[in-house]
């Protein structure tokens, strides 16, 4: 599935309650952990000490978590909670009924420091058989391996401009997403608007938003 060397294997079961014992976790999130997750395994640790890699400047370790599910759905908030509790970058492998999905977040250190991280957004594959989920750990250092995982899993969602960093690509993709939401909302308003002058005004705004979107593609 990923083909990582034996030196990276960790294979430690993590009690799922570890992630929702915190008093600040909402009842809904606790329920999601309890009902949606069967078991969590910490399968691999990718680092300079476990693979023939140079240390990363921003990614010190990359963990591989396998999460066995009780159904084919998992709330994204569950992954965010795990990412919040683990101060390393994580590749998630979700398993249900013999099929797998790979999930990964664009995770970066928060400006507050204190080992805090923030996740801009998540990317994932379709449900695939174990053999069909072909993700390679490409790169000469841990930063590069993490970037390769993000780009492989995101696919067309992260279209790269020449010489663009992963951070820049993700920021551009997020801006495209926000613009598309604005366009969709404005189109819905135009369809409901009865006054012609207001329709014309909103259509002008729509043209501006579409031009902005074109520049980012």
Backbone as CSV, one residue per row, in Angstrom:
resi,resn,N_x,N_y,N_z,CA_x,CA_y,CA_z,C_x,C_y,C_z
1,UNK,0.840,-1.211,0.000,0.000,0.000,0.000,0.873,1.258,0.000
2,UNK,1.844,1.294,0.909,2.793,2.403,0.909,4.211,1.891,0.710
3,UNK,4.456,0.648,1.159,5.756,0.028,0.933,6.875,0.626,1.762
4,UNK,6.587,0.954,3.011,7.605,1.520,3.883,8.505,0.417,4.438
5,UNK,9.782,0.723,4.689,10.694,-0.299,5.220,10.320,-0.725,6.631
6,UNK,10.760,-1.920,7.003,10.451,-2.487,8.319,10.963,-1.606,9.457
7,UNK,12.029,-0.860,9.193,12.614,0.008,10.221,11.651,1.104,10.692
8,UNK,10.611,1.377,9.884,9.641,2.419,10.256,8.481,1.869,11.075
9,UNK,8.356,0.548,11.156,7.180,-0.047,11.790,7.121,0.251,13.283
10,UNK,5.932,0.618,13.738,5.683,0.961,15.132,4.595,0.044,15.695
11,UNK,3.477,-0.049,14.962,2.402,-1.004,15.252,1.943,-0.981,16.718
12,UNK,1.622,0.202,17.173,1.129,0.355,18.534,-0.352,0.744,18.496
13,UNK,-1.146,0.025,19.255,-2.571,0.368,19.339,-2.745,1.562,20.284
14,UNK,-3.535,2.540,19.851,-3.773,3.732,20.662,-5.237,3.723,21.117
15,UNK,-5.493,3.735,22.418,-6.893,3.790,22.883,-7.566,5.051,22.349
16,UNK,-8.722,4.892,21.717,-9.372,6.051,21.095,-9.826,7.083,22.124
17,UNK,-10.073,6.621,23.373,-10.518,7.574,24.391,-9.431,8.587,24.749
18,UNK,-8.189,8.279,24.409,-7.081,9.231,24.638,-7.381,10.577,23.981
19,UNK,-8.113,10.538,22.861,-8.350,11.749,22.094,-9.614,12.512,22.501
20,UNK,-10.467,11.904,23.321,-11.676,12.638,23.727,-11.840,12.740,25.238
21,UNK,-10.786,12.396,26.000,-10.862,12.554,27.458,-10.774,14.019,27.877
22,UNK,-10.214,14.834,26.978,-10.087,16.272,27.253,-11.462,16.881,27.527
23,UNK,-11.551,17.665,28.580,-12.841,18.238,28.984,-13.408,19.220,27.970
24,UNK,-12.547,19.768,27.104,-13.027,20.749,26.125,-13.655,20.095,24.895
25,UNK,-13.535,18.793,24.764,-14.111,18.093,23.609,-15.634,18.071,23.735
26,UNK,-16.320,18.391,22.665,-17.787,18.455,22.690,-18.407,17.064,22.778
27,UNK,-19.618,16.963,23.306,-20.306,15.664,23.345,-20.455,15.040,21.950
28,UNK,-20.698,15.880,20.931,-20.859,15.365,19.566,-19.576,14.712,19.070
29,UNK,-18.426,15.327,19.400,-17.145,14.769,18.973,-16.845,13.469,19.714
30,UNK,-17.168,13.420,21.000,-17.002,12.181,21.768,-17.829,11.057,21.156
31,UNK,-19.043,11.374,20.773,-19.930,10.384,20.163,-19.355,9.882,18.841
32,UNK,-18.787,10.804,18.053,-18.186,10.415,16.773,-17.038,9.427,16.992
33,UNK,-16.189,9.700,17.968,-15.094,8.781,18.287,-15.633,7.415,18.693
34,UNK,-16.614,7.422,19.568,-17.148,6.164,20.105,-17.872,5.341,19.056
35,UNK,-18.683,6.009,18.217,-19.548,5.276,17.286,-18.902,5.001,15.930
36,UNK,-18.025,5.900,15.470,-17.491,5.760,14.118,-16.183,4.969,14.053
37,UNK,-15.425,4.971,15.143,-14.110,4.325,15.135,-14.137,3.003,15.889
38,UNK,-13.565,1.978,15.259,-13.417,0.682,15.918,-12.096,0.629,16.687
39,UNK,-10.989,0.953,16.007,-9.675,0.883,16.640,-8.697,1.771,15.878
40,UNK,-7.675,2.285,16.587,-6.641,3.128,15.985,-5.279,2.471,16.200
41,UNK,-4.502,2.346,15.127,-3.136,1.826,15.219,-2.142,2.878,14.736
42,UNK,-1.075,3.026,15.469,0.059,3.851,15.029,0.981,2.894,14.289
43,UNK,0.918,2.876,12.962,1.588,1.856,12.168,3.064,2.147,11.898
44,UNK,3.391,3.386,11.529,4.756,3.702,11.102,5.201,5.062,11.611
45,UNK,6.515,5.200,11.734,7.121,6.494,12.024,8.189,6.756,10.961
46,UNK,7.960,7.787,10.148,8.908,8.167,9.099,9.754,9.321,9.628
47,UNK,11.044,9.091,9.747,11.953,10.106,10.275,13.365,9.792,9.799
48,UNK,14.271,10.723,10.033,15.667,10.499,9.657,16.264,9.307,10.402
49,UNK,15.715,9.000,11.576,16.219,7.886,12.382,15.659,6.530,11.964
50,UNK,14.596,6.513,11.154,13.966,5.243,10.762,14.091,4.937,9.275
51,UNK,14.476,5.938,8.473,14.654,5.744,7.034,15.918,6.460,6.583
52,UNK,16.341,6.140,5.382,17.523,6.796,4.807,17.108,8.161,4.263
53,UNK,16.805,9.070,5.198,16.329,10.407,4.849,17.109,11.443,5.638
54,UNK,17.220,12.635,5.060,17.756,13.769,5.807,16.636,14.345,6.669
55,UNK,16.974,14.965,7.799,15.929,15.594,8.617,15.212,16.686,7.830
56,UNK,13.964,16.920,8.165,13.211,18.000,7.538,13.372,19.295,8.306
57,UNK,13.208,20.408,7.617,13.286,21.723,8.275,12.011,22.029,9.041
58,UNK,10.872,21.588,8.507,9.584,21.869,9.156,8.862,20.601,9.613
59,UNK,9.158,19.456,8.996,8.527,18.186,9.359,9.580,17.296,10.017
60,UNK,9.509,17.166,11.329,10.510,16.366,12.036,10.200,14.874,11.966
61,UNK,8.912,14.539,12.062,8.465,13.151,11.943,7.148,13.119,11.180
62,UNK,6.920,12.032,10.487,5.655,11.827,9.770,5.107,10.475,10.217
63,UNK,3.969,10.499,10.892,3.378,9.275,11.426,2.325,8.713,10.476
64,UNK,2.178,7.397,10.491,1.123,6.739,9.713,0.169,6.076,10.695
65,UNK,-1.080,6.560,10.702,-2.121,6.010,11.573,-3.120,5.232,10.715
66,UNK,-3.426,4.011,11.133,-4.514,3.256,10.503,-5.718,3.286,11.428
67,UNK,-6.851,3.744,10.887,-8.085,3.835,11.677,-9.114,2.900,11.067
68,UNK,-9.492,1.879,11.813,-10.529,0.949,11.354,-11.886,1.497,11.785
69,UNK,-12.783,1.598,10.818,-14.070,2.251,11.044,-15.210,1.253,11.202
70,UNK,-16.275,1.717,11.835,-17.494,0.916,11.967,-18.434,1.105,10.786
71,UNK,-18.192,2.158,9.980,-18.973,2.395,8.764,-18.071,3.125,7.783
72,UNK,-18.594,3.436,6.613,-17.781,4.104,5.603,-17.655,5.603,5.777
73,UNK,-18.094,6.132,6.927,-18.047,7.573,7.154,-17.267,7.905,8.425
74,UNK,-16.497,8.985,8.345,-15.798,9.507,9.520,-15.842,11.021,9.466
75,UNK,-16.282,11.636,10.559,-16.331,13.099,10.623,-14.916,13.664,10.569
76,UNK,-14.726,14.693,9.754,-13.412,15.328,9.643,-12.944,15.889,10.978
77,UNK,-13.889,16.263,11.834,-13.530,16.811,13.146,-12.752,15.794,13.994
78,UNK,-12.982,14.518,13.748,-12.242,13.469,14.457,-10.759,13.531,14.082
79,UNK,-10.473,13.655,12.785,-9.083,13.761,12.346,-8.446,15.036,12.887
80,UNK,-9.205,16.120,12.899,-8.668,17.382,13.433,-8.299,17.242,14.912
81,UNK,-9.113,16.502,15.667,-8.821,16.309,17.085,-7.543,15.485,17.271
82,UNK,-7.382,14.446,16.464,-6.164,13.627,16.546,-4.951,14.470,16.163
83,UNK,-5.080,15.238,15.074,-3.977,16.108,14.645,-3.642,17.136,15.725
84,UNK,-4.648,17.580,16.448,-4.441,18.560,17.513,-3.649,17.956,18.673
85,UNK,-3.914,16.689,18.967,-3.289,16.039,20.117,-1.883,15.513,19.814
86,UNK,-1.599,15.206,18.546,-0.297,14.646,18.164,0.544,15.745,17.524
87,UNK,1.691,16.105,18.109,2.483,17.233,17.584,3.387,16.862,16.414
88,UNK,2.914,15.974,15.567,3.658,15.583,14.368,2.693,15.535,13.189
89,UNK,3.231,15.485,11.990,2.407,15.352,10.793,1.939,13.897,10.670
90,UNK,0.713,13.724,10.188,0.108,12.382,10.179,-0.511,12.058,8.819
91,UNK,-0.208,10.865,8.331,-0.908,10.282,7.188,-1.912,9.286,7.766
92,UNK,-3.203,9.496,7.489,-4.252,8.619,7.992,-4.649,7.612,6.911
93,UNK,-4.728,6.350,7.300,-5.266,5.306,6.429,-6.550,4.800,7.062
94,UNK,-7.684,5.127,6.461,-8.973,4.674,6.976,-9.325,3.346,6.323
95,UNK,-9.801,2.385,7.129,-10.171,1.073,6.595,-11.590,0.724,6.973
96,UNK,-12.344,0.266,5.981,-13.687,-0.249,6.237,-14.028,-1.269,5.162
97,UNK,-14.433,-2.435,5.588,-14.848,-3.483,4.651,-13.768,-3.888,3.665
98,UNK,-12.510,-3.841,4.087,-11.416,-4.240,3.199,-10.977,-3.177,2.215
99,UNK,-11.618,-2.006,2.242,-11.236,-0.886,1.375,-10.527,0.183,2.208
100,UNK,-9.718,0.992,1.520,-8.929,2.004,2.209,-9.091,3.379,1.571
101,UNK,-9.015,4.388,2.420,-8.890,5.786,1.996,-7.664,6.361,2.677
102,UNK,-6.866,7.130,1.935,-5.767,7.871,2.535,-6.203,9.315,2.740
103,UNK,-5.973,9.836,3.937,-6.289,11.229,4.275,-5.031,11.904,4.807
104,UNK,-4.845,13.153,4.463,-3.749,13.930,5.018,-4.139,15.402,5.064
105,UNK,-3.725,16.073,6.127,-4.008,17.498,6.243,-2.772,18.314,5.948
106,UNK,-2.986,19.528,5.432,-1.857,20.450,5.335,-1.686,21.045,6.715
107,UNK,-0.675,20.553,7.427,-0.486,20.859,8.843,0.780,21.675,9.014
108,UNK,0.666,22.811,9.674,1.831,23.657,9.895,1.819,24.202,11.306
109,UNK,2.994,24.591,11.779,3.111,25.097,13.140,2.322,26.384,13.290
110,UNK,1.561,26.479,14.368,0.802,27.700,14.652,1.759,28.782,15.131
111,UNK,1.395,30.034,14.905,2.259,31.150,15.287,2.442,31.249,16.795
112,UNK,1.532,30.659,17.547,1.623,30.704,19.013,2.760,29.853,19.550
113,UNK,3.258,28.903,18.720,4.341,28.026,19.162,3.830,26.955,20.107
114,UNK,4.640,26.584,21.118,4.269,25.563,22.111,3.849,24.243,21.467
115,UNK,4.559,23.855,20.391,4.260,22.609,19.679,2.840,22.574,19.121
116,UNK,2.202,23.732,18.989,0.835,23.789,18.467,0.857,23.768,16.938
117,UNK,-0.129,23.096,16.360,-0.249,23.016,14.911,-1.646,23.447,14.487
118,UNK,-1.756,23.888,13.252,-3.071,24.157,12.677,-3.155,23.411,11.349
119,UNK,-4.344,22.924,11.037,-4.572,22.219,9.774,-5.430,23.103,8.889
120,UNK,-4.877,23.474,7.734,-5.616,24.334,6.801,-6.776,23.580,6.169
121,UNK,-6.528,22.357,5.747,-7.581,21.569,5.114,-7.105,20.150,4.885
122,UNK,-8.043,19.250,4.626,-7.718,17.836,4.415,-7.935,17.445,2.950
123,UNK,-7.148,16.478,2.536,-7.265,15.899,1.201,-7.369,14.387,1.367
124,UNK,-8.104,13.749,0.463,-8.243,12.298,0.596,-8.446,11.628,-0.755
125,UNK,-8.152,10.344,-0.795,-8.369,9.534,-1.991,-9.796,8.986,-1.964
126,UNK,-10.179,8.307,-3.029,-11.416,7.531,-3.030,-11.194,6.262,-2.206
127,UNK,-12.271,5.534,-1.947,-12.139,4.212,-1.329,-11.551,3.261,-2.362
128,UNK,-10.451,2.604,-2.009,-9.733,1.736,-2.941,-9.332,0.440,-2.245
129,UNK,-9.044,-0.573,-3.050,-8.489,-1.797,-2.474,-7.073,-1.518,-1.988
130,UNK,-6.561,-2.373,-1.147,-5.226,-2.168,-0.583,-4.176,-2.071,-1.689
131,UNK,-4.302,-2.908,-2.722,-3.334,-2.893,-3.828,-3.452,-1.627,-4.677
132,UNK,-4.680,-1.117,-4.814,-4.903,0.044,-5.680,-4.487,1.356,-5.015
133,UNK,-4.407,1.357,-3.679,-3.995,2.576,-2.973,-2.471,2.641,-2.989
134,UNK,-1.950,3.215,-4.039,-0.509,3.199,-4.309,0.088,4.576,-4.010
135,UNK,0.630,4.730,-2.812,1.242,5.991,-2.390,2.713,5.748,-2.100
136,UNK,3.569,6.539,-2.693,5.004,6.357,-2.547,5.613,7.415,-1.624
137,UNK,6.565,6.986,-0.811,7.302,7.914,0.059,8.484,8.480,-0.730
138,UNK,8.198,9.461,-1.595,9.224,10.049,-2.454,9.880,11.244,-1.779
139,UNK,11.182,11.368,-1.931,11.880,12.532,-1.400,13.172,12.159,-0.699
140,UNK,14.048,13.137,-0.563,15.350,12.912,0.065,15.375,13.325,1.536
141,UNK,14.344,14.094,1.967,14.235,14.446,3.379,12.780,14.332,3.817
142,UNK,12.536,14.476,5.126,11.188,14.253,5.663,10.208,15.295,5.138
143,UNK,10.662,16.529,4.953,9.805,17.570,4.353,9.290,17.134,2.987
144,UNK,10.206,16.620,2.163,9.868,16.238,0.787,8.911,15.052,0.757
145,UNK,9.100,14.095,1.681,8.195,12.936,1.740,6.781,13.401,2.100
146,UNK,6.694,14.306,3.079,5.382,14.843,3.463,4.726,15.563,2.286
147,UNK,5.489,16.408,1.599,4.943,17.132,0.446,4.481,16.162,-0.631
148,UNK,5.251,15.097,-0.863,4.868,14.128,-1.898,3.563,13.428,-1.527
149,UNK,3.381,13.108,-0.234,2.128,12.490,0.206,0.951,13.434,-0.031
150,UNK,1.106,14.698,0.346,0.024,15.677,0.177,-0.349,15.799,-1.296
151,UNK,0.645,15.941,-2.156,0.371,16.138,-3.586,-0.216,14.882,-4.233
152,UNK,0.268,13.706,-3.848,-0.283,12.458,-4.402,-1.739,12.272,-4.002
153,UNK,-2.046,12.532,-2.738,-3.403,12.319,-2.232,-4.359,13.388,-2.760
154,UNK,-3.890,14.628,-2.822,-4.752,15.727,-3.294,-5.002,15.645,-4.788
155,UNK,-4.022,15.171,-5.558,-4.196,15.048,-7.008,-4.489,16.388,-7.660
156,UNK,-5.558,16.446,-8.444,-5.902,17.660,-9.202,-6.321,18.828,-8.318
157,UNK,-6.633,18.549,-7.060,-7.036,19.647,-6.168,-5.898,20.632,-5.916
158,UNK,-4.654,20.144,-6.030,-3.499,21.017,-5.837,-2.721,21.105,-7.146
159,UNK,-3.245,21.913,-8.063,-2.558,22.136,-9.328,-1.399,23.090,-9.088
160,UNK,-0.208,22.672,-9.472,0.989,23.428,-9.121,1.415,24.370,-10.228
161,UNK,1.641,25.611,-9.863,2.249,26.560,-10.793,3.770,26.380,-10.737
162,UNK,4.459,26.771,-11.788,5.905,26.578,-11.866,6.614,27.245,-10.697
163,UNK,7.452,26.476,-10.017,8.250,27.014,-8.923,7.485,27.342,-7.662
164,UNK,6.253,26.883,-7.566,5.405,27.219,-6.421,5.638,26.227,-5.285
165,UNK,5.740,26.722,-4.060,5.915,25.855,-2.892,4.580,25.210,-2.533
166,UNK,4.636,24.176,-1.695,3.408,23.533,-1.252,2.530,24.514,-0.485
167,UNK,3.143,25.335,0.354,2.390,26.335,1.114,1.635,27.275,0.180
168,UNK,2.299,27.727,-0.881,1.671,28.631,-1.850,0.559,27.934,-2.623
169,UNK,0.788,26.668,-2.980,-0.221,25.900,-3.711,-1.476,25.711,-2.873
170,UNK,-1.290,25.348,-1.591,-2.431,25.145,-0.688,-3.184,26.453,-0.492
171,UNK,-2.451,27.564,-0.297,-3.097,28.868,-0.108,-3.921,29.242,-1.333
172,UNK,-3.385,28.969,-2.526,-4.105,29.284,-3.768,-5.348,28.406,-3.900
173,UNK,-5.215,27.134,-3.544,-6.356,26.217,-3.622,-7.458,26.621,-2.650
174,UNK,-7.061,27.050,-1.446,-8.052,27.488,-0.452,-8.758,28.764,-0.914
175,UNK,-8.001,29.657,-1.552,-8.607,30.889,-2.066,-9.593,30.569,-3.193
176,UNK,-9.227,29.602,-4.065,-10.155,29.161,-5.124,-11.447,28.633,-4.518
177,UNK,-11.294,27.851,-3.449,-12.459,27.260,-2.793,-13.385,28.347,-2.231
178,UNK,-12.765,29.353,-1.581,-13.567,30.444,-1.007,-14.273,31.246,-2.098
179,UNK,-13.562,31.524,-3.201,-14.164,32.271,-4.305,-15.330,31.499,-4.924
180,UNK,-15.147,30.188,-5.071,-16.209,29.375,-5.664,-17.452,29.394,-4.786
181,UNK,-17.266,29.382,-3.466,-18.415,29.469,-2.550,-19.133,30.805,-2.701
182,UNK,-18.346,31.891,-2.847,-18.937,33.219,-3.040,-19.716,33.269,-4.349
183,UNK,-19.153,32.673,-5.399,-19.812,32.650,-6.707,-21.123,31.881,-6.630
184,UNK,-21.089,30.718,-5.998,-22.303,29.894,-5.871,-23.386,30.634,-5.093
185,UNK,-22.973,31.308,-4.006,-23.943,32.042,-3.180,-24.535,33.215,-3.955
186,UNK,-23.695,33.914,-4.718,-24.170,35.066,-5.493,-25.099,34.621,-6.617
187,UNK,-24.789,33.519,-7.255,-25.667,32.990,-8.312,-27.047,32.637,-7.750
188,UNK,-27.060,32.075,-6.554,-28.343,31.738,-5.913,-29.151,33.001,-5.620
189,UNK,-28.461,34.072,-5.193,-29.134,35.348,-4.925,-29.710,35.951,-6.204
190,UNK,-28.937,35.860,-7.284,-29.385,36.421,-8.572,-30.654,35.726,-9.042
191,UNK,-30.702,34.416,-8.864,-31.880,33.655,-9.305,-33.135,34.063,-8.523
192,UNK,-32.944,34.454,-7.268,-34.092,34.820,-6.428,-34.486,36.292,-6.566
193,UNK,-33.564,37.127,-7.030,-33.807,38.569,-7.106,-34.827,38.911,-8.200
194,UNK,-35.815,39.741,-7.851,-36.876,40.114,-8.791,-36.577,41.427,-9.520
195,UNK,-35.806,42.306,-8.853,-35.556,43.615,-9.448,-34.393,43.549,-10.438
196,UNK,-34.644,44.040,-11.652,-33.666,43.948,-12.732,-32.383,44.719,-12.409
197,UNK,-32.527,45.923,-11.836,-31.328,46.722,-11.545,-30.405,46.030,-10.532
198,UNK,-31.015,45.360,-9.550,-30.206,44.631,-8.566,-29.564,43.392,-9.190
199,UNK,-30.306,42.760,-10.102,-29.750,41.619,-10.820,-28.512,42.032,-11.620
200,UNK,-28.612,43.170,-12.296,-27.501,43.663,-13.111,-26.283,44.000,-12.234
201,UNK,-26.554,44.595,-11.089,-25.469,44.940,-10.160,-24.758,43.682,-9.661
202,UNK,-25.550,42.682,-9.299,-24.961,41.433,-8.799,-24.224,40.683,-9.896
203,UNK,-24.724,40.778,-11.133,-24.042,40.136,-12.261,-22.667,40.753,-12.515
204,UNK,-22.552,42.054,-12.290,-21.242,42.708,-12.426,-20.272,42.191,-11.367
205,UNK,-20.781,42.053,-10.157,-19.955,41.493,-9.081,-19.557,40.051,-9.380
206,UNK,-20.487,39.324,-10.000,-20.226,37.933,-10.370,-19.097,37.843,-11.398
207,UNK,-19.088,38.764,-12.364,-18.023,38.790,-13.378,-16.659,39.022,-12.732
208,UNK,-16.623,39.912,-11.742,-15.370,40.220,-11.039,-14.843,38.981,-10.312
209,UNK,-15.750,38.282,-9.627,-15.358,37.085,-8.895,-14.866,35.996,-9.840
210,UNK,-15.542,35.841,-10.971,-15.131,34.824,-11.950,-13.761,35.123,-12.541
211,UNK,-13.470,36.401,-12.763,-12.143,36.790,-13.276,-11.060,36.480,-12.252
212,UNK,-11.376,36.735,-10.972,-10.422,36.423,-9.902,-10.152,34.916,-9.855
213,UNK,-11.221,34.143,-10.039,-11.101,32.683,-10.012,-10.248,32.194,-11.179
214,UNK,-10.448,32.792,-12.355,-9.673,32.406,-13.542,-8.178,32.623,-13.322
215,UNK,-7.831,33.703,-12.634,-6.421,34.008,-12.393,-5.747,32.962,-11.510
216,UNK,-6.536,32.260,-10.715,-5.974,31.293,-9.777,-5.931,29.867,-10.327
217,UNK,-6.436,29.676,-11.544,-6.444,28.328,-12.121,-5.280,28.121,-13.051
